[in-house]
Amino acid sequence: MGQLIEGKWDNSWYDTEKSGGKFERDASRFRDWVTKDGKPAEGRTRSFKAEPGRYHLYVSLACPWAHRTLILRKLKKLEEVISVDVVHWYMGDNGWTFLQEDGATGDSLFGSEFLHQIYTRAEPTYSGRVTVPVLWDKQQNTIVSNESAEIIRMLNSAFDEWGDASLDLYPEALRKEIDEVNALVYPNVNNGVYRAGFATKQDAYETAFGDVFRTLDQLEERLGQRRYLLGNQMTEADWRLFTTLVRFDPVYVGHFKCNERRIADYPNLSNYLRDLYQVEGVAETVDLFHIKHHYYGSHPTINPTGIVPKGPALDYDAPHDRARFG
Ligand SMILES: N[C@@H](CCC(=O)N[C@@H](CS)C(=O)NCC(=O)O)C(=O)O
């Protein structure tokens, strides 16, 4: 864990002192967009035209934010269009590394040792956290974006000439409602579990814990009336929720102390999770070894021994009842 300060690596843990024990996630710094015609997105100046073979993703299989991008790449059939490298599951003093072990690929573009070298390659005096996912432009040798919420929107529409144009996970007619669901799920569930797990004061933890379960209860009810969050059509909102749900019982219940209920205790959420997991290609993007080893192994302030629990027994391939919605 650490960050870059003026291009130099600084090995420091998240500072929760300034915020009364609360974990506050920094905003991503690289915010450009790949577009079909290369026209910069509104308010941006740099141009990135969608082209096959030009862009590269750096991901961690452990990370729920990076996982979103892998799912979109898979569902939109962009595997031949956008290449990927996977960092090692362990994030220690040097942050994410390219150690080639346990299915980590190394850095196929530059042979770097650490992900922070990719950030300083793009911007030698970069200051900020070094996070995955990163969308890299091989032509201009720079980072386009390190914000997963925006990368998935690019993957959803900019590369349709080469991907599956028939799948639209952010359809015009549902955008307002998708944004509303995301605005509920992101702070309270996706980031809510981190706010609980990384809190360093009891009240900050309890606030986050309350947010997580109040929202899961709400989603449980919503999913009792419809197959997906927005109705009968799967959208990006489902995949954004999925990457947290799939990590919940194996990691967030124990490691982040989100233990009021498991997803397995929610009939609708657990069936919904299995429904999404069983969508063709999705299971291949879920790596429970990376997920469990990363969290339990990389957060010494939470789990000093680094022992990775053997359980729980999980079967995301078990039948689900969601087809009842048609
Ligand atoms: N807003 C970013 C968040 C990404 C993020 O925080 N990724 C984590 C891994 S799950 C990370 O790389 N953390 C490293 C750090 O904070 O130093 C996104 O959604 O893309």
The ligand as a Gaussian input file, in Angstrom:
#p B3LYP/6-31G(d) Opt

LIG

0 1
 N      -12.444000       4.754000      -8.423000
 C      -11.597000       3.707000      -8.786000
 C      -11.202000       2.891000      -7.574000
 C      -10.229000       1.807000      -7.910000
 C       -9.535000       1.249000      -6.646000
 O       -9.611000       1.841000      -5.578000
 N       -8.875000       0.084000      -6.799000
 C       -8.180000      -0.505000      -5.666000
 C       -8.192000      -2.004000      -5.727000
 S       -9.711000      -2.721000      -5.333000
 C       -6.732000      -0.112000      -5.705000
 O       -6.072000      -0.273000      -6.712000
 N       -6.231000       0.383000      -4.576000
 C       -4.859000       0.737000      -4.409000
 C       -4.693000       1.898000      -3.469000
 O       -5.691000       2.495000      -3.062000
 O       -3.554000       2.210000      -3.171000
 C      -12.310000       2.890000      -9.818000
 O      -13.481000       2.528000      -9.616000
 O      -11.717000       2.614000     -10.850000

